[in-house]
Amino acid sequence: MNQDFSSRRVVITGGAGGIGETLARRLLALGAMVVLADCDRAALLRVASALNGEVGLCECDISSDQDCSRLIQSAETYFQAPIDVFVANAGIPFAGPLQRASVDDITRVIAVNVIGSILSARAAIGSLANGVDPCLVFMGSLQSVTGRAERSVYTASKHAIAGLVKSLALELGPQGIRVNAVAPTVLDTPFLHQAYERAGIPVEQGLAQAAQGLPLRRIPTLEDVAATILFLSSPATRSMTGQIVMVDCGATAGKM
Ligand SMILES: NC(=O)c1ccc[n+]([C@@H]2O[C@H](COP(=O)([O-])OP(=O)(O)OC[C@H]3O[C@@H](n4cnc5c(N)ncnc54)[C@H](O)[C@@H]3O)[C@@H](O)[C@H]2O)c1
C-alpha cells in the first residue's frame, strides 16, 4: 500500500509494547511524527533508543485523567500542532476463571482497558478536532465480538471498546473525526506470554495451538496489525467510521 504519512502527527498509547513499537517503526518510515505514551518508563526508553530517538515520549498511566491531559499537552508541544491520529492501544490481559479473579485483578483490567481507553480518547478529542483527517483508532480484540472461556473480564473490557467505537463514531462524525477499532486475534507479544504464563500454558504450545485453530493456520503478525491501523488512519478509509476491523486470520468467519 502506498501511503503518505509525511504530514501525520500520531500518538500511540501502550507505545512501548509489541504493537506500539511495530506501529511506530512503520509510521516513522512513512515520515510521520510520533509520540509514544506508556506507563513503563524503562520500556519507553528502550523503544525510543531502538527507534534512534526519533519519537516523543510521555510516561503516563492512561487510567489517570490528569495523566491523559498531560499526554495531550505534551504531544501538542512536541508536534507544535494538533494531533491527527490517536491510537488508544494500551491494554492489559487477564486470563483465568472468574471465580479465581481477585477484586484487584478485575478492577485493574477495567481501569486500564475501559476507563483508560475512554479517558485518553476523551482527552484527545479537542486536539483531534483541529487535526487533519482526524482519526481515533481503538485497540479491540477478537474478544470485542466473541466470548471466550476463562477470559470473561478481558472480554467484557474489549466488548466495551466495540460500544465506544460505534457511539463515538456517531458523536464525532459531524466534527469530521473518524472512529474505528482494530480487533486482532492472538499475537506473539509479551502481552500474550503473560496471559499464557498466568494460565499455566507453555508459550510455544499456546502459540502453536492458536495457529492450528485458525482457518489460515497461522496467527497475525504485529506488522499485519500495524498495517491495518495505518489503513484506518489513511485517506483510503475516509468514508469508514464506526467499524471493528477484524485481524483474525478468519476466526470470526464461522465454524470450519
Ligand atoms: N497480544 C495479543 O495477543 C493481543 C491480541 C488482541 C488485542 N491485543 C491488544 O493490543 C493492545 C496492545 O497489546 P500488545 O500486544 O502490544 O501488548 P504489550 O504488553 O506488548 O503492550 C502493552 C503496553 O501497554 C502499556 N500499558 C499497560 N497499562 C498501561 C497504562 N495504564 N497506561 C499506559 N500504558 C499502559 C504496557 O506498559 C505495554 O507497554 C492491548 O490493548 C491488547 O488488549 C493484544
The ligand as an SDF file (V2000), in Angstrom:
LIG
                    3D

 44 48  0  0  0  0  0  0  0  0999 V2000
   -1.0130   -9.5910   22.1470 N   0  0  0  0  0  0  0  0  0  0  0  0
   -2.1950  -10.0840   21.8300 C   0  0  0  0  0  0  0  0  0  0  0  0
   -2.3720  -11.3030   21.6850 O   0  0  0  0  0  0  0  0  0  0  0  0
   -3.3580   -9.1460   21.6020 C   0  0  0  0  0  0  0  0  0  0  0  0
   -4.4680   -9.6090   20.8880 C   0  0  0  0  0  0  0  0  0  0  0  0
   -5.5460   -8.7620   20.6880 C   0  0  0  0  0  0  0  0  0  0  0  0
   -5.5050   -7.4810   21.1860 C   0  0  0  0  0  0  0  0  0  0  0  0
   -4.4170   -7.0600   21.8840 N   0  0  0  0  0  0  0  0  0  0  0  0
   -4.4430   -5.7040   22.3990 C   0  0  0  0  0  0  0  0  0  0  0  0
   -3.3520   -4.9790   21.8900 O   0  0  0  0  0  0  0  0  0  0  0  0
   -3.0250   -3.9030   22.7800 C   0  0  0  0  0  0  0  0  0  0  0  0
   -1.5320   -3.7980   22.9270 C   0  0  0  0  0  0  0  0  0  0  0  0
   -1.0530   -5.0180   23.3480 O   0  0  0  0  0  0  0  0  0  0  0  0
    0.3670   -5.6310   22.9690 P   0  0  0  0  0  0  0  0  0  0  0  0
    0.0770   -6.9680   22.4150 O   0  0  0  0  0  0  0  0  0  0  0  0
    1.2160   -4.6730   22.2110 O   0  0  0  0  0  0  0  0  0  0  0  0
    0.8790   -5.8320   24.4570 O   0  0  0  0  0  0  0  0  0  0  0  0
    2.1730   -5.3340   25.2520 P   0  0  0  0  0  0  0  0  0  0  0  0
    2.0070   -5.8490   26.6360 O   0  0  0  0  0  0  0  0  0  0  0  0
    3.3770   -5.6650   24.4700 O   0  0  0  0  0  0  0  0  0  0  0  0
    1.9590   -3.7450   25.2400 O   0  0  0  0  0  0  0  0  0  0  0  0
    1.0260   -3.0730   26.0210 C   0  0  0  0  0  0  0  0  0  0  0  0
    1.6860   -1.8060   26.5190 C   0  0  0  0  0  0  0  0  0  0  0  0
    0.6960   -1.0640   27.2490 O   0  0  0  0  0  0  0  0  0  0  0  0
    1.3460   -0.4920   28.3590 C   0  0  0  0  0  0  0  0  0  0  0  0
    0.3690   -0.1870   29.4050 N   0  0  0  0  0  0  0  0  0  0  0  0
   -0.2800   -1.0550   30.2080 C   0  0  0  0  0  0  0  0  0  0  0  0
   -1.0660   -0.3920   31.0680 N   0  0  0  0  0  0  0  0  0  0  0  0
   -0.9050    0.9290   30.7990 C   0  0  0  0  0  0  0  0  0  0  0  0
   -1.4390    2.1130   31.3720 C   0  0  0  0  0  0  0  0  0  0  0  0
   -2.2860    2.0600   32.4100 N   0  0  0  0  0  0  0  0  0  0  0  0
   -1.0650    3.3100   30.8620 N   0  0  0  0  0  0  0  0  0  0  0  0
   -0.1860    3.3660   29.8260 C   0  0  0  0  0  0  0  0  0  0  0  0
    0.3610    2.2780   29.2590 N   0  0  0  0  0  0  0  0  0  0  0  0
   -0.0010    1.0720   29.7360 C   0  0  0  0  0  0  0  0  0  0  0  0
    2.3570   -1.5370   28.8070 C   0  0  0  0  0  0  0  0  0  0  0  0
    3.3850   -0.9820   29.6090 O   0  0  0  0  0  0  0  0  0  0  0  0
    2.8460   -2.0720   27.4720 C   0  0  0  0  0  0  0  0  0  0  0  0
    4.0000   -1.3920   27.0340 O   0  0  0  0  0  0  0  0  0  0  0  0
   -3.8320   -4.1700   24.0650 C   0  0  0  0  0  0  0  0  0  0  0  0
   -4.9230   -3.2920   24.1200 O   0  0  0  0  0  0  0  0  0  0  0  0
   -4.3150   -5.5990   23.8910 C   0  0  0  0  0  0  0  0  0  0  0  0
   -5.5600   -5.8100   24.5300 O   0  0  0  0  0  0  0  0  0  0  0  0
   -3.3410   -7.8550   22.0850 C   0  0  0  0  0  0  0  0  0  0  0  0
  1  2  1  0
  2  3  2  0
  2  4  1  0
  4  5  1  0
  4 44  2  0
  5  6  2  0
  6  7  1  0
  7  8  2  0
  8  9  1  0
  8 44  1  0
  9 10  1  0
  9 42  1  0
 10 11  1  0
 11 12  1  0
 11 40  1  0
 12 13  1  0
 13 14  1  0
 14 15  2  0
 14 16  1  0
 14 17  1  0
 17 18  1  0
 18 19  2  0
 18 20  1  0
 18 21  1  0
 21 22  1  0
 22 23  1  0
 23 24  1  0
 23 38  1  0
 24 25  1  0
 25 26  1  0
 25 36  1  0
 26 27  1  0
 26 35  1  0
 27 28  2  0
 28 29  1  0
 29 30  1  0
 29 35  2  0
 30 31  1  0
 30 32  2  0
 32 33  1  0
 33 34  2  0
 34 35  1  0
 36 37  1  0
 36 38  1  0
 38 39  1  0
 40 41  1  0
 40 42  1  0
 42 43  1  0
M  CHG  2   8   1  16  -1
M  END
$$$$
